[in-house]
Amino acid sequence: MFQCHICGGTEARETLVKEIFQIGDKWVLVENIPAKVCSRCGEPVFSRQVTEDIRQMVHGETSPVRSVTVDVFAFA
C-alpha cells in the first residue's frame, strides 16, 4: 500500500519523472525515472531498485546521453 512520506496521502499514479541531483559541486538531470507520484501533493517516490540504479548512474557507472548548459542566478 502506498503512503506518501510528505503529506500522508494514500493514492498515487505510476509515471515517468525527471529529477535533478547534486553530486558534489556538479548537477545532473536524470530523465524518465519510473516513480509513484502522490495524487495529493505530487511528491515522487522511487523504489529501492530505481534508487540504486540512479545512484550507480550518477556516480559514473554509465555515460550521459547528452549534456546541457544551465543559467545560474543568485537570488540574494
Beta strands, then each sheet from edge to edge (+ up, - down):
strand 1: 12-23
strand 2: 26-38
strand 3: 44-45
sheet 1: 1+ 2- 3+
end
